[in-house]
């Protein structure tokens, strides 16, 4: 079920032009900036986009100029886990595992995930209760479970990636918010979670 939903959504997302991706990503960034949970966060984990994911370079540059500390995921394929590394500039990155950018070796500054106030999470499909389907390897599922309960988990997505219902298991950790080009979906509010 999840595989079929993922495959269908990736086909739709992959049809976006570069211009559409950039324009929608810019609008999502503007919607993100309307939220106190973003403005009040000082330690933010931001994924690095690849393929047609919502672009995050705008967010990273804005945060660095604003004095926020930015941490990016570094994949460890052997254990299928993510650790985080602080970056001070996008110039510190190079293409890494799966073609996703990672810090060059001399710029790896590993940090503990307990520092994070806000985690900006990618995904393929979401619903308004905050359930998500990722790429299927489980990297983010494992990472999300290591975050502090008070860490805000916000997904960045195009509005067409939010569907009526996503199948979820008991061990899945839902997002607190989903930010699309149309606005912010408060998943805590929508399904009564606190």
Number of C-alpha atoms within 10 A of each C-alpha: 7 15 12 9 15 18 13 12 17 17 10 11 18 13 11 12 11 11 9 12 19 18 15 19 24 18 17 26 22 17 16 22 14 12 13 9 17 19 13 11 17 17 21 24 23 21 24 22 14 13 12 16 21 25 23 21 16 13 18 25 15 14 19 15 11 11 10 18 18 22 26 24 23 21 20 12 12 6 8 13 17 20 16 22 20 19 21 16 14 15 10 15 17 13 11 13 11 9 10 17 21 22 22 13 10 7 16 16 13 15 14 12 22 13 15 23 21 21 24 21 20 21 19 22 26 27 20 23 24 26 22 26 21 18 16 13 11 13 19 21 19 16 16 20 12 12 19 13 11 10 19 20 23 26 24 27 24 23 17 13 20 22 13 9 14 19 13 14 8 5 9 15 17 22 25 22 23 28 23 25 20 12 16 18 21 17 21 16 13 13 11 8 10 7
